[in-house]
Amino acid sequence: MTGRSDVDVLVVGGGPAGLSAARAARRGGAARVLVVEREDEAGGVPRHCAHSGFGLRDLHRLMGGPAYARRITALARDAGVEIATRTMVTGWTPDGSARVTGPGGPAVVRVGAVVLATGARERPRAARLVPGDRPAGVLTTGELQQRVHLHHMDIGRRAVVVGAEHVSYSACLTLRDAGVRTVGMVTEWGRHQSWGVFAAVTARGLRVPLWTATTVTAIRGHGRVEAVELTDLTSGRTRIVEADTVVFSGDWIPENELARTAAVTVDTASLGPAVDQFGATSAAGVFAAGNLVHPAETADVAARMARCAGDAAASWARGERAAGGGVPVVAEPPLRWVWPATVTPGRPAADRVIARTTRFVGRAAVVVEQAGRPLARQRVRAAAPNRSLTVAARWMESVDPAAGPVVVRVEEG
């Protein structure tokens, strides 16, 4: 790609959400849809996740990660989507065109609409302020999976996994595939935040203990990790666990750098772009989808939810401008954030609203109301940090554009 070219919809990010949004844009009537992906191949994180569990919610079949990545890439191409790999958007021109760099050199792409689907990354050790030495052998789950399944590198012999959410258990499976023994999982919470079946299989099948109410207070080793210092948050006692590998999992950060350069308003709670139910941001013609806006859902959920952004971007590129001024959606504690952050009154674009809580919640009801008027009430069995709480989105049809913010809260008991 060189020089200057025109596309109806430019999608930044070739993972499940980006590819799904691109397909939706084509189905929505966009003549030319271009996906730019910085990796050598499209498909996103599932390319280096060898385990099963992908595709159930969007393709209605259960698949392994690499097979799922190949399938969603093929579906996008079959729909007429162009995919440029080893290509990045580096910025924007004053008229809103994209500055793109790829194997052919720099280019300027004039766009009708943009969908940002740059995803989220795990918070690394440095950002978690874990003290100690700086040896080799400290990874995130994403780095681990790439080293094992893409580059077939030697990892180590004994590992400690920091975290006990969905991706933490995925890290244990990857370590097993690499011939590494996971000597323990560590979480600051009183229990795991994943599905019970994951915890049971890991504890009994892989014989990995879970150390709850525990934190990593230091990493020791010269040249290579030699041991991890753990502190019990209840008693304050510390102990040393021998390991040559530490995997920091979860604690997601949206890849929002490109969104910020596009002058998009960022949600202060989720740290992703603040969007309405159609994925529309505060910047005209810029939409956002996937784990950039709700970090971090499973791949099939991100893909399914991204369709509305692709469809809305195609409408925008055709000149159909939706009315602005979305109604804010406010999450009350213990909810941390809610997606979408605003609602444009009218039909719901997706079938669910996603929220995250700051603590464990037992049997409760999620209540949605506006100016004291109830819009929805949905019972939930339980909610956990680092795990999504979903609510049916039909209430969006009843939002009054002049009645002030919509409040989402939890009634316990």
Summary of the structure (lengths in Angstrom):
residues: 413
radius of gyration: 21.8
end to end distance: 58.2
largest distance: 63.5
contacts: 1524
relative contact order: 0.14
helix: 23%
strand: 35%
